[in-house]
């Protein structure tokens, strides 16, 4: 074996430098496919590596040059006289395969494939991608990419990327945060925003197509880094629950935070066209709910991603719901109060002791109440006292988080205020946030003081409060709650079996859910006979597994007289044959009309990728999509949780005696929600979706009745029960199997 002055020996890899070590902590780097002209992405990457001071040997690979961009150049990786840990591949097309084989022959531990044109481009590209990954795996090489922008580790001086987000005169010191995501462009924005806000990622990885190394696997590795406290993750696809949930739980166990940004959230489940809920609640909902339940901070854009990470790394926590606000403007205080309420944050009442302590510090005409408006008099005359006000507010036992809003204060006064607030923060065991309502170019020094003092600075009240709201929404896991796994999701096998209302009524009854009295009739004569027995004021509905939205086709009549039912039977069956000639008509359901009430939706959707089923509760009826007034949660659910879901609806006042109206039987509605969840659990892996719409919630003391129902099943439900529930799950499944 040959060696060089750096002590690296070809073919004699240190046992610790496996594939992931070679990526995260390479001792040497080769850039393959660098143009001899010194231009292009490969040469840019070489210069970026040099700029950030990587202390190991760096070489370029080009058979037509001996030096490129100031580093030695070799014809191939095999020709390099020392070992290469990490190879950055800028070759494309068919040359990628040769580059991977060259890396294998040279004993390379990891490669980064920057080229595009793989799975993101269609079936042919996906086939090429699979071939490359299989080849790399056969030789023990880990692959980052393809279609990615590389890896940056500021702690080790590694900047293996061509992203121009790093080309700035003042990147700033690294923070205890990482970015790992499928998008390099999003990652570049994270770098830029982080630089502006004093929250530069110490570790930055763009995974691209993540054909081998995924965001989840790399995040697992990043959790082992003692210098990192917050992981910013960007996902374009949902990982399997068996991979994702353990990562989230481990982060919570080691006291670290995950902030998640997910794109592609508008994709709806396969049953969307068949249910009212599909257009409102997509397959992504279970992932987001399970993530939040496992302690993940879920955000909706890149600014929020950086803001939440900045807040967490500087002391915010899921327990920071109760706010104490200090402002230099009464108007700003009012905005804080309004927006905090809308975002589920609490503006607490300061204790009498705190109020008394504030009186001698504040101006004579300032009120010692939350929000505390210190007024312009204190700002201009005694700016140092603003820090004392913050300290007193932070000392109040009811306050978790101090938010300070400073408006149009610049120069030396602003710097004195900043130092006073930083001093108050250092003496308090509470989180602080600053909203600075002044331009960046006039407040650079002030923002630096806050950043060095460990206080996040925001440009708007909304940004600060949204960051807090996202963080406190991730609180349940920190108190022990955790999501449950779903039964196995249905396979992509035969067409679903649809359970109509007539078939489903015994299923609901077995679960304790009230249903209207009625009979499925299969002839006009039978329909007339049943109607005569039930009397007037009837509901008549055609039943077909293929016709799920009956109202739109005129296949539901409410308030029919018994004498009309025979004609309605003929009209409905004829209309079904006309508009849906291939539909199987099971018959016409003739029911007694139930008493009026508030219509509620209950829906359970089984999810792919191992996530728990999603329960959706909302205002129901034919206008459910129009109002989209729903709340979602994960199974299982108990009575108290069901009540909370109802109370979170905008339409809750309709159930609770709106404008002198009747109070409705919300306890019965909650029992029906729990029972519906138990039906879903009893059906286990055969269930695709289960919907009651509407459940009519009657006046208090009169219960609730499920007047329409549909379920999609994978099979005839002949398998044994896999998940016992509080009610008789065997009888529920038996009813379905009949």
DARAPE-V559431 format. One line per field, one symbol per residue. ss: DSSP state (A for helix, B for strand, O for the rest). phi: phi as a letter, one per 40 degrees, with the letter a starting at -180 (. if undefined). psi: psi as a letter, one per 20 degrees, with the letter a starting at -180 (. if undefined). A space follows every 50 residues. Layout:
ss = ???
phi = ???
psi = ???
This chain:
ss = OOBOOOOOBOOOOOOOOOAAAAAAOOOBBBBBOOOOOOOOAAAAAAAAAA AOOOOOBBBBBOOOOOBBOOBBBBOOAAAOOOOOOBBBBOOOOOAAAAAA AAAAAOOOOBBBBOOOOOAAAOAAAAAAAAAAAAAAAAOOOBBBBOOOOB BBBOOOOBBBOOOAAAOOOOOOOBBBBBBBBOOAAAAAAAAAAAAAAOOB BBBBBBOOOOOOOOAAAAAAAAAOOOOOOBBBBBBOOOOOAAAAAAAAAA AAAOOOBBBBBBOOOOOOOOOAAAOOOOOOOOOAAAAAAAAAAOOOBBBO OAAAAAAAAAAAAOOOOOOOOBBBBBBOOAAAAAAAAAAAAAOOOBBOOO OAAAAAAAAOOOOOOOOOOOOBBOAAAAAAAOOOAAAAAAAAAAAOOOOO BBBBBBBOOOAAAAAAAAAAAAAAAAAOOOBBBBBBBOOAAAOAAAAAAA AAOOOBBBOOAAAAAAAAAAAAOOOAAAAOOOOOOOOOOOOOOOOOBBBO AAAAAAAAAAOOOBBOOBBBBOOAAAAAAAAAAAOOOBBBBBBBOOOOOO AAAOOBBBBBOAAAAAAAAAAAAAAAAAAOOOOOBBBBBBBBOOOOOBBB BBBBBOOOOOOOOBBBBBBOOOOAAAAOOBBBBBOOOOAAAAAAAAAOOO OAAAABOAAAOOBBOAAAAAAAAAAAAAAAAAAAAABBBBBBBBBBBOBO OOOBBBOOBBBBBOOOOOOOOOOOOOOOAAAAAAAAAO
phi = .cbbccgcbcgbccdcccdcccccbccabbbcgccccgbgcccdcdccdc ccgdcccbbbbacbababfgbcbbcacccccbcbcbbbcbcbfccccccc ccccccgccabbbccbgbdcbhccccccccccccccccbgbcbbhcgbbg bbbcccgcbcabdccccacbcgccccbbbbacbcccccccccccccbgbc ccbabbcfcfcbccdccccdcccccccbbbbcbbbbbcccdccccdcccc dcccgbbbbbbbbgcccbcccdcbbccdcbbcccccccccccccgccbbb acdcdccccccccbhcacccccbbbbbcaccccccccccccccgcbcccc cdccdcccdccccdccccbcccccgccccccbdcccccdccccccccccc abbbbbbfbbgccccccccccccccccbbbcbbbbbcaccccbdcccccc cccgbcbbcaccccccdccdcccccdccbhcacbcccdcdccccdccbcc dcccdccccccgccbcciacbbacccccccccccgcgbbbbcbaccbcbc dcbgbbbbgccdccccccdccccccccccaccccccibcbbccccciccb cbbbbcbcggccdbcbbacbgccccccfcbbbabccbbcccccccccccc cddccbgcfgcccbcccccccccccccccdcccfcccbaabbabcccccd gbgabcbaaabbbcacfccccbacbccccccccccccc
psi = qqraiijpppjmpphimaghhhghlqiqppopkppiijrrhghggghggg hjkpjrppqqooijqippkjqqqqhrhhipjrqpgppoojqrciigghhg hggghjkphqqpohqakchijagghhghggggghgghhjkpqppbalrjb qpnhhjjpmmqjpjhinqhnhrqqrlqqporiphgghhhggghhghjklp phpppoicilhfprggghhgghhioiiphppopppiqprqhhggghgghh gghjkrqppppprkiiprrijgiiqhhhihorhiggggghghhjjpopri rhghggggggggikiqrijlhoqpppqjphghgggggghhghjjqporpq qhggghhhgihrrhjqpmrpqooiqhggghhmhhihhhggggghipiiph ppppopplprbhghhggghggggghhiqlqqqqpoomqqgiikghghggg ghjkpqpqiqgggghgggggghijhghijiqqrqqrrpqqrmcrqqppor gghhghgghhijppqqqrppqjrgghghggghhhaamrpppqophinhnh ghjkjpppkqqhiihghhgggghghghghmhiqoohapppqqprqrappq pppppqqrkjqqqpppprpbaijghghlnqqqrqqrqrggggghgghiqh jghhiklpljrqprmhhhghhhgghghhgghhhciipgqppoorooorqp ijaqpoiqqqqpqhajliqqpinqrhanhghghghhi.
